[in-house]
Structures are given as C-alpha cells and as structure tokens.
C-alpha cells in the first residue's frame, strides 16, 4: 500500500499507512495519515464501484444531513494491484455494531432521516440497479430461485412454510413509485457513531436509483423491536415497502444459513435470528 500511494501520489508518500480493522468485505481499508483513508476493492466484481462513487458522491454529499466519504483522488492499477482504487477524507467514528449505542430508538430515527434525505435527491442520471450493486434497488424476483432453493435446503431447520409465505408477499409487493436514490448496503459496519449518535454513513459502492426497500433491512439485522418501530415511523414506510424490505432481509439470511460452512457459527446464529425476527414480525402483524 505504501508503495502504491507513493508511486501515484508522491505528495502523500511520507504519510503513515495503517490497515483499518475491520476493513470491510468489498474493500480493504487503510488510514493514510491523520485525515485520509484509502480503499482498495477486494475482488473484481467490486472494482466498478470506485468510478461510481467518484462520479456521484460529490453530488450527493452536500445534500445529505450527515457526512459521507468525499473522494480526494482515484488511483489506477499499479504495483501488482489490478483495479482502480480511492483516496477519501477520513471520517471519525466507530462502526455502529461496536459503538455501544444507548438510545437505539433515537439512532433508528436518525438513520431514517438520513435515508429520507437521500431519497429526496434528484435521481435523474443515476445508475440503475444491476450487477454493479448486486441488484440492490431492483425487484426481488432477481433472487427468487435462489431464495426458494435456500428455503428447500433448510427444511426441518426453519419454518419453511412461513418463510415461503413471507417471500411470496414480498415478491408480490412491487414498487410502483418513481425510482429514488438508495445506499444499497445499510449495515451496522457502514454506519459510524460518535457519542452515541449516528455521525456518518460510509461505503456507497452498492448505491443506485430504484426501490428503497433494500435500505430497510437493518430494521431486522440491527435494530430492536422498539427502534424498528421508530425507524419505520420516521420513514413513513408503507405496508408494501415494508414487506419488500422483509423479503430482502429474509433472502440474505436464508442464503447465509443454507450456504454456511461448519466454522461460521456466529454468522449463522445472527442470520437465524434475522429469520426468526422477520417471520415473527410478519405473522405478529407489527
């Protein structure tokens, strides 16, 4: 990393480089000096996200109520590294999962306010969902066969009849409004917290213009029952959008459990919890 930065940006060659842990799944993240970060896509299918962020984050950032990454420079393939990469302004804060948030209801409301602001930005010209963002913002039907295969594989381990029913409802609740901006990966690792408050939102690599339901999955993966309600109230999410959001949460949790290796017990446990929460909420009518 030091060699890569030094060769392309000699003005930063003397700055210390430190790997950020955890650095994310789609990218390897490093801190560059005190005020910058470097992100390198970890695989070919994430590489196209670099140019998208450089194209759109300067447009989105001034219109959002919280800081988001500001691109400072784009690196090119060099020194054995095969893809474009990015230098950003460093954003302080701890990932939400590690931050010890005391008022999760307020956190849910703050996150909803951010997403509402994102959805209000003019979407004209924005990228449509596709392979570049794993179809986040697109129709759930893209993952229909995959989801049904996972449900069948988990027969005897989960309530497959209930899971199928929730999936059917989600797939039939189509998005009929105009496309809006979506972040695409609203996960606890991409939400930074300072002093118990949401302070920044990072990693827009999966962003697109489409159906916002994919951005609501955190309601079941991170929020509690009461903070989930606060989140939904602030979003003014209608029943069909909420149903599609359940579908997105269920899809990811099902395939994680169905494909898990024996050593992935913590990830499987978390995904089983999501499945339980989604099914319980759907059939409980909350």
N, C-alpha and C positions, 0 to 999 in steps of 0.2 A: 504494500500500500504506500509506504514512504517513497519508494522508487517511482510508482505510478504518478503520485501527486507531484513529486519533484520534477519529473520529466516534462509534464504538461503545464504545470503552474509553478514556475520557479520562484515566484514571489511568496509562495507558501512552503517552500522546500524545507525550511528550518523549523517549521512548527511541529510539535509533538503529535504523534498519531496513536490513538488508543482505541482498541476494539470495544464496542458497546455490547454489554451482555445483560439481558438477551438482545440480540441484534435483529430479530425478526426472521420470518420464514422466507419471504420473497426476496429479501435483500440482506447482505452483510452490511452492518452499520459501524462506522468508526467516528470518533470525535477527532476533529482537526483543530488543534489549538484550543482556545477558550470560547470561540464564537462561531465555529463552523462544524458541520458534520459531513461525512462522505458516505454515500450509499451505492453499493455495487449489487446489481441483480445477481441472484444466486443460481439462476438457470436461464436457458434460452427463452422459455415461454414467459419470463418476466421482463425480458430486455426491452420490449416495445413500450413499456410503461414509462421509461425515462423521458422520451421525447414528448409523450402526452403530458406529463407533469410540467415540463418546461414550457409547453405551449399554453397550458390552461391555469396553472396555479397563480401566475402574476395577474390574471384576470379575476380569479375567484377571491384571492386573499383580501383585497381592500373592501370587499362586500360582505365579509363574514365577521361575526361578533367575537371570535376568538382567533388567536394566532394559528397559522398553518405554515408548513415549510415554504420558505422563499428560495427558489433556485438562484444560486450565485454563478454557477459555471457548469458546463457539461463536458465531461471527459470523453475521450474516444478510445477504442480498443488499442492496447499497447502493453508492452512488458509481459506478454503472456496472458493478459486478460482480454477476452474476446468480444465484450459488448460495451456500449456506451454506459456511462455512469455519471453520478451527480454530486455536486458540492452544494450544500444548503446552509442557511443560517441556523445555528444551534438553537433549539428550544428547550428551556429548562422545564423540569417536572419529572415526576415518577409515573410509570405506567399504572393505570387505574387498579389493576389486579394486585399491585404491591403497595398501594398508597395508604391503605387503612382508612377508607372514607367513612366518616361517622354519620353523615346525613345523606344516605343513599337516595332518599326521595328528592332532595334538592339537586343532587347530581343528575338524576333522571330528567328532571325538568330542564336543567341547564343544557343537557345533551339534546333534548327535544328542541329547545330554542335554536340551537346551532343548526340542526337539520332543517328546521323550518326556514331559516335564513338561506341555507344552501339551496333549498327547493325553489326559492323565490328569485334566484338569479336567472337572467335570461339564458335559456338553453340553446338558442339558435347557433348552429355550427358545431355544437358539442358532439363528442364521439358517441355513436350508438353502441349498445351492448354487443359483445362479440367475444371471440377467442382471447382478445387482448385483456379482458377483465373477467373471463370465465362466465360470461353472460349475466353478470350482476346487473339488475335493472331490466332484464329481459323476461320473457314468460317462463314460468316454472316448468312448462311442458318440455323444455330442453332436457330436464333431468328426470322425466317421467319414468323411462325404462330403468334407469339407474336406481331410482328410489324403490320401484316395485321389486327389483331384484334384491335389494338390501332387505326389504320387508320379508320377502320369502326366505332369505337366508337366516333371518332372526326368528323364525317360527319356533315357538317353545321357549324363547328368551324374553320376548316382549309381547304385548297385546297387539298382535298383527292385525286383527280386525279393526281395532280402534285406530291404529296408525294408518291403515288404508283409508278409513273414513275421513280422517283429518286431511290426508293428502288429496282425496277426491274433492273435498270442499275447497281447498286451497287452489287447485288447478282450475276449478270452475269459477273462481272469483277473479275474473280478468280485469286488468287495468284499462279503464275507458277514458281517463282524462289525458290532458296533454303531457308529454314527457317532461321530466324535471331532472335537475342535477342530482345524482346520487354519489355518495362517497364510495360505496361498494365493499368496504371492509371495516365496518364499525365494530371493532373488537376492543376488549379492555387493553390490549397491548398497544393500540393506536390512539388511546385517549390519555393525555398527560394531566396530572393532578398536582397542584401546589396548595398547601394549607387546607386540604380537604375539598378544594373546589376544582372543577374542570378548568384547565388552564390553556390547553392547546389540543388540536386534532392533527394527527400526522398520517402519512402514507396514503396518498391519493392515487396509487397505482392502479386500483380497480375502479376508478371513477368512470362515470358515463352519464348519458342522458337517457332516462327511461322511467321505469316504475320504481317508486321509492321504497317498496315493501322490503327489499333486501337489506335496507339500512336499519330495520327494526329488530333484527334477530337478537341483538344484545338484550332485549327485554327478557329473554329466557336463558341466555348464556351467562349473564352477569347480574342483572337486577333482581331484587327480591319481589315478592308479591305486591307490597305497597308501593315500592318505587316503580314497578312496572305500570301500575295504575296511574301514577303521577306522570310518567313518561308518555303514556297513551293520551291522557287528558291534554297535556301541553301540545302534543302533535295534532290533536283533533282527528285522529286516525279513524276512518270509518270501518265498518264490520268487514267489508271485503278486503281492504288493505291489510287489516289485522290478520285475517285468515290467510292471505298470501304470505305474510311475514311468518306465521306459524309454519307454513309449508317450507319456507327457506330454512328455518331453524331445524325442522324435522329432517329434511333432506340431508343436511350436513351431519347431524348427529347419527342418523341411521347408517350412512356410508362409513363414518368413522368407526362405529362399533362393528359393523359387518366385515370391514377390511383389516381390523386391528391385528397386529402381531401380539403374541403372548406377553411380551415385555412392556406393552403400552397400557398398563393398568390404570394410571392416573388419567390419561386422555379418555380411555373407555369409560371410566367412572363418571367423568364430567359429562360425557355425551349421553350416557344412560340417564343422568339427572335431567338433562335438557329434554330428552324424550318423555320422561315422566311429567315434567312441568308442562310441556306442550299439550300432552294428552289430558292431563288433569284440568288445565285451564279451559281447553275446548269443551270438554264434556261437563265441566262445572259451570260453564256459561259466564265466566268472569272476563 
